[in-house]
Amino acid sequence: MKYYETGSGIWGSVFAVPTDVVDKHIKLAGATQLKVLLWLLRNSSRREKITANDIAAALNMNPIDVKDCMEFWYGVGLLKNDNNSGDEISSSYEKISEVDFSSEISEEAVSERAVRDNEKEDVFQKSPAIRTDRGSEIKTAAESYVPPRRTIARAQKPDSVEVAQRIANDDNFAVLLEMTEQLLARPLTNNDSATLLLMHDSDGLPYEVITMILHFAKSENNLKMRYIEKLGREWGDAGIDTLEKAEEKINSIMQSKEAWNIVCSAFGLNKGMSQPTAQQKEYAELWINKWGYGENMLRNAYEICMNSRGEFRLNYINGIIRKWHSEGILTEKDLADSKREREYAQKSSAEVSYENTKADKGGTPSKTNSSNTSYSIDAFKEYDVFE
């Protein structure tokens, strides 16, 4: 039996690695994600802030890939992307919180990533070739011109005089302000009152819908007026002007959050450490609320991805689940039945191929050989959900 030993000389210089990396996350993390984390831990004592470009240069990686790796460690809760996250790992790694990924990444790096990844659109639009003919050049420029997107400015908030006049003349508005003070547990400022009036007059929200927004914000533990105003603008743009529409909107939000919680549980992500991206929300909504997949099936797709690719790839997992959906595979039983069918078909194909080989060598074709058509192995490879 071969034994593995470490040479005594390597212990002259060491650095600590949090136990959670091995105990909880080593099965989930890919090779590049571990490389980025190890380099980061090794250099945590640096005085200057570490950027994605620093890590990319040291590991011969693309800075965008470095950011993707860091998102994984943020997602599982090992690192926090804020200024007070060092203690979350170990007192020895306070400098990790100084990792700065907000710096701009060069256009060359983004362009290189866009070329390598055929699933993503190019982030740069190539300029039309320069023409020697001035008239053709002007025509090309005119044809390629895209007018800038114009946005309609939101109405200005009413001043304190307008708010006072509305309170005096509109009992419903006065009741809304009184109820809002009770929810916020503080007196309203002039800006608070103006915001609520703007939501009614500019966003077109009835007072009862604004009341629903306030109660929903309270359930989210976010009673900041800026958040309430943001919801009002979104709901107004979506035409949510009745209690029924408001209830449907809230149910949709809650279902989306629950779907994301299921995804986090299936993939081993820490749902409380980071907010999902728009793409992650879209995938969770599609897999769970539209296609009806459960946590166990998502876990199966995750394990297939890790066994095949060696690292967590959301797009690859989406491809697996999308193929299951197209083939009517919804449950673990469906998956097991599909696997048995493929194995049986491959076995039958092998037997037919063997009989054909015998016939070519002068043997007598069997009855099975004469009554069945041969199968294409390539077709079965295309059928394989594990590809």
N, C-alpha and C positions, 0 to 999 in steps of 0.2 A: 504494500500500500504506500502511495506517495503522500508525504506530509508537506505542508506549506509552513515555512518559517519566515520570520522577519529578521533582517540583519540588525545587530545591535547598534550599528552606526547611524541608523535613520532616526533614532530618538534624540539626537543632539538638538534638533529644532522641530518643534511640533506646534500645532494650534488646535483649539477645541472645535468640535462639531456637536451641535445639539443632538441629544439622544432621539428626539422625535424624527429626525431625518431617517434614521435606520428603523426605529420601532414602528413608525406610522406611515412614512411616505416613500420608502425606498422602492416598494412594489409599484407605486403609481408614477414615480418620476422617471423620465427618460434620461438617456446618457448626456445629452446636451444640457438639460436642466440641472443635473447633478454637477456637471463641469462648471456651469456659471455660479452655482451656489458655493462650491468649494473654493473657487477663485475669490469670490466675494468675502468669504469667511477668512481666507488667508490674508487678505489685504484690508481687513476691517480696521486696522490700527492706523491707516493712513490719515494724515491730517486734512488733506484736501478732499473735497467731495468726489465721489466716483461716478462717472457717467457711463452710459451704454456704449459710447465710443471707446472708452478705456478698456472695458471688458472685451469688446469685439476685437480690438487690436491685439490684446493679450492672447486670446483664444482662437484667433483667425476665423472670426465669425462675422456675420452681418449684424449691425446694430439692431435691426428690426427683430432678428431672431433672438437677440439678447433680451429685448423687451418682452417678447412672447414667453421666454423662459421665466422671467421675473413675475409675469402675470400668474404663472402656475403657483409660485411660492406665495404670492399674495393670496391666491384663491384658497389654498389649503390652510392659510392662517399662520404659516411659519414666520413670514415677514409682514410688516405693516407698512403701507405706503404713506406714512405721515412723519411728522417731526418728533414723535414720542414713541416710536416703535422699537427702539433698541432693547428696552427691558423685556419685551415680549419673547425674546430669544434667550438671552443670557446677559448678565451684567458685563461680561467680557466683550460684548459685541454692540456696545452703544453706538459706535461709529457707523454701523450698518444703516441706521436711520438716515444717514447723510447721503445715501446713494441718490444721485440726481439724474432722473431719466426725462427731465423736462427739456433738456437742451435739444436744439434742432439737429436732426440727422441729415447728413448730406444727401443731395439729390442723387448722387451716384449710387449711394447705398440703397435708396428707395427704388431706383431704376433697376438695379441689379436684382433685387428681390422680386420686382414685378415680372422680370423676364423669366426668372427661375420658376416662379409659381404660376402655372397656367390656369389656376382656378380663380386668380384675382385679376381685376382689370388693371390696365396700365394707369399709373397715377400722373403721368405727364403726357401732354398732347404734343406730338411732334409738329413743328412749324412747317408750313409748305415750303417746298424747295424754291430757291431764288431763281428767277427766270431772267433771261437776258432781254426778253421782250417786255418793255415797261407796261404796255397795255394789258398783256396777259397777267402780269404780276398784280396789277390793280384789280383785275377781274377775279383772280384767285382769292385775294384778300377780302374782297366784297362778299364772295360766296361763302367763305369760311367764317365770316363775322357772326358772332353770337351776341345779341344784345344783352346787356347786364340785367340781372334779375332785379326787379323793382319790388320793394316791400311797402306796404301801406302803413304809414306811421300810426301808432295807437294814439287815441285822443289824450289830451293832456288832463292830468288829474284836476278835479275841481278844487278851488281854494276854500278856505274856511268859511267865507261868506256864503258860497253856494251850498256847502254842507249844512250850515245853520238854517238856511232857507228851506232846504229839503226836509230837515228834521221837523221844522215847524209846519210844513204843509203836507207831509207824507207820514201818516201814522205807522204804516208798515215798515218804512225805513227806520223809524225811531225804535220800533220793536226789534228789528234786526240788530241794531247797534247795542241795545240792552242785552240781548241774548249773547252777542259776541263778547261783550265784557265779562259775562258770567263764564263762558268757556275759557277765555284767556286768563281769567282770574286777575285782571288788572284793568285800569281805566284805559280807554282807547285814545290814541293820539290823533291829531288832525289828519296825519298821513294815513292812519288805519281807516278812519271814517271815509276819507276820500277814495281809498282803494276799494272799499266795499261799494261805494256809489258808482265808481267807474266800472266795476264788474257788472252792475245792473244796467247802466246806461250805455256803455260802449260794447261790452261783450254780449249783451242781450240776455243775461241770465235773470230769471225771475227770483224774487226774494227767497222762495222756498227751496230753489235749487242751490242758491248760495248757502242756505242753512245746511243742506246736505253736504256741501263741500266742507264747511266748518266742522261738522261732526266726523266726516271721513278723515280730515286732517288730524283731529284729536285722536282717532283710533290708530293713526300712524305715528302718534307721539311727535308730531311736527306742526306746532301751531304758530310757526313763524309767518308773519304776514307776507313775506316774499314768496313762500311756498304756496300759500293760499291764493295769492294773485296769479301765480303760474298756473295753478289748476284752473282758475277762472278763465284764463286766456285759452287754455287747451280745450276746456269744455265748451266755451263759446264758439271756437273755431269748428268744433265737431257738431254744433247744432243741438247740444243737450239742453233743452229748454222746458222739459217736463220732469216731474218726479219719477215717472216710469223710466225715462231715458237715463236719468241720473242713477237709478237703482241698477239698471243693466250695465252702466259704465263701471260702477263700483264692483259689481259681481265679476265683470271681466278682469278688472285689476287684481282682485283677490285670487281668481283662478290662475292668472298668469304668475302671481307670486307663489302659489302652491305648486304649480308645475316646475318652477325654478327650484324650489326646495326639494322636490323629488329628484331632479337632475343632480343637485348637489349631493344628496344622499347616495345616489347610485354611483357617482364618480368619485366619491370621497373628498368633495370640496367643502370648505367651511363657508356656509351660506351667510354667516354673520360678519365676515371679514371684508367683503367687497360687494359692490353692486354689479349685477350682470350687465354685459354690453347689449346693444340692440340686437346683434346677431344671436347671442346666447338666449335672449328672451324669445326670439323668433323660433329657434330650434326647440326650446322647451314647449312653447305653445303648439308647434306642429306635432311633435312626437306624442305628447300626452293629451292635450285637449282636443286635437283634431283627429289624430290617428289612434288614440286610445292605448298606447303602450304603457306598461307599468314599470316599476323600479327594477324588477328582476330582469326584464328584457333589456333595459338600458344597461344594466350591469353586464349582461352577456355581450352586448355590442362593445362595451368598454374593454372587456377582457380580450375580445377578438382583436381589437385595435392594438392593445398593448403587446399581444403575442405576435402580431404580424409586423407592426412598425417599431415596437420597442419604446414608444413614447405616446403621450396623450395628444391626439389630434382630433379636434372637434369636427372638422370637415369630413375626415375619414369615418368617424362614427356616424355622422349624418348619412353618408353614402351607404353604410351597412343597413341602417334602419330604413332608408328609402327603398333599398332593394327588397327587404323583408316585406314592406308594405305593398310593393308592386306584385309580389308573389303570394300575397294573402297570409303571410306568417305573422301572427299576432301574439301568440302565447308560447311558453316554453314547450308545450306539447306539440304545437305546430312545428317548432324548430327541430324537435327530436324526430318527428315524422318525416320532415323534409330531408334530414340527414340520412335516415334509413332508406328513403327512396333513392337518393343519390348513390348510396353505397350499393344498393341492389342493381341500379341501372349500370353502374360502372362494372359490377361483377358480370352482368349479362353481356355487356359489350366486350369484356375480355374473353368470355367463353365463345362468343360468335367469332371474334378475331382468331381465336385458336383453331376453330373448326375450318375457317377459311384458309388458314395456313396449311392445315392437313390436306385440304382439297388441292391446293396448289402444288403440293409435293407428291400427288398421285394417290392420295387416300380417297376414301369414299365419303362424300359429303353426308352429313347426318340429316335426319329429318328436320331437326330444328333449324339447321342451316338453310334448308330449302324453303322453309315457311316463314322465315323472319328476315327482315332487311337488316343490314349492318348499321351500327350506331357510330356516330362521330364523337370521339373523345373530346374534341375541341368544344362541341356543343355542351357537354357536361361541365367543362371548365367554365364556360360562360354562365351556366346555371348555378354554380357554386357560390353560396352566399358568403363564404369565407374569403373569396378572392378580393 
